[in-house]
Amino acid sequence: MHEQPFALPNLVEAANVAARLVVAAVLGGALGWERERVGKAAGLRTHMLVALGSALLILASRHAGMSASDLGRVVQGIATGIGFVGAGAILKSPEEHQVHGVTTAASVWLTAAVGMAVGTGALWLPVLGVVLALVILTLLRGLERHS
């Protein structure tokens, strides 16, 4: 839909966009809460902002009337760009010869995917993705410790 600059949407459209942005922030918050609960640097607010930003970029692109191929490039840009945010969570400890933060970086990347999926409107996909991610982050943590 090509609209006039600064044109306000009708109430239904505005409510739909607002609901998607809230859902993106809440789903991102669920992942961020888990990361914060275990003391990771990228926690609740970071994950909420990543999901919200990703959803907003998709919604703004769709609102501008981008074609599917143009929207695909937006998705590629978000998926690539978020890697820089995730890279900031990864630390190498020279004394221990270990790398820390890779799981948090992966959760930030997944959170961007969740936001993008919410932006496209397929709400069951990001909800399922977050549920599976929380299972992986919580239940499988115990398996890692006992290996």
N, C-alpha and C positions, 0 to 999 in steps of 0.2 A: 504494500500500500504506500503510495507516494503522497505524503501530506504536505501541507503548507508548513514552512518553518514556524515553530512555536505554536502550532495548532494543538489544542487540547483534545484528547480522545473523548469518546462518549463514556458514560459512567460504567457500562459493562466492560468495555475494553480496559479502562483504567483499573477496575477491580481485578480483572483477569491478570494483568501485568503485576499488580501489587501482590496478588496471591502467589504468583510464581516466584517473585523475589523473596517473599517471606518463606516459602517452602524451601527454596535454595539455601537461605540463611539457616533455617532450622536443621536441614539435613547436614549441611556443613558443620553446624554446631554439634551435632551428635558425634561426628568423627573427631572434631576438635576436643570435645569433652573427654573422650576416651584417651586421647594423647595427653591432655592436661592432667588427667587423673593419674597417669603413670609418670608424671614429672617431665614431660618433653617440652622443649622450647616453643615449638609451633603448636599452640593449643587452641582453645575455644575461639578466640577472636580471629586468629589467623585463618583458621579453616572456614569460619563463617564469612569472612571477607573474600576469600578465594572463591567460594561457591557463589556468593552474591555477585562478585565481579564477573565471573564466567557467565552466569545467567543474564546479567545486564548486557554484556557484549553480544550475546546471541539474540536477545530480545530487541536490542537497538538495531542490529543488522537486519533482522526480519522486518522490523518496523520501517526501515529505510527502503524496503522492497528488494533486497538483494536476491539474486538468483540462487538456486541450490548449489551451483559450483562456486559462486562467490562466498556463500555461507560456509562451504567446505573449507575454503581458505581461511576464514575466520577461526574455525575449529582447529585447523592445523596451527595457526598462529598462537592460539591459547595453549594448546597442548605442548608446543615447543617452548613458548615463553615461560610457562609455569615451571619448567625445569630449572630456570634460574632461581626461582624462589625456593624450590626444593633443594637445590644445591647448597643453599645457605644453611640448611639444617644438617648437612653431612660434615662430620669432623673426623679427621684421621689422627689417631693417638700414636705418635712415633715410639713412645716407650712400650706400649702394649702391642704394637703392630696390629691394631684393630681399627675398624671403621665403625663410627657410631652415627645414627641419624638416618640411615637408609630407609627404614620403615616409615619414619615420619615424613621423609621426602616423598615416598610412595603414596602416603596418605594425603599429602597436599596435592599431588598429581591427580589422584582419584577424586579428590574434592572438586577439582576443576572440572573433571568429567561429569560429576554429579550436577554441578551448576549448569553446564552446557546442556545436559539432558533435560533438566527442569526448564531451561529456556526454550527448548524445542517443543515442550508441552507433553512429552511422553512421561507422565509422572510415575507410572509403575516401575519404569526402568531405574531411575535414581533411588527410589525407595528400596527396591530389591538389592541394588548395588550397595547401599549403606548397610542394610541388614547383613549381607554377606561379609562386608568389610568388618563390621563389628564382631561377627563370629570369628573371623580370621584373627583380628587384633586381640580378642579376649580369650577365646577357648584355645587357640593354637599357641598362645604365649606359654601356657602350661606345658605343652608338648615340647617346646624348645628348651625349657629349663631342665626337663628330665632326660634329654637326649645325651 
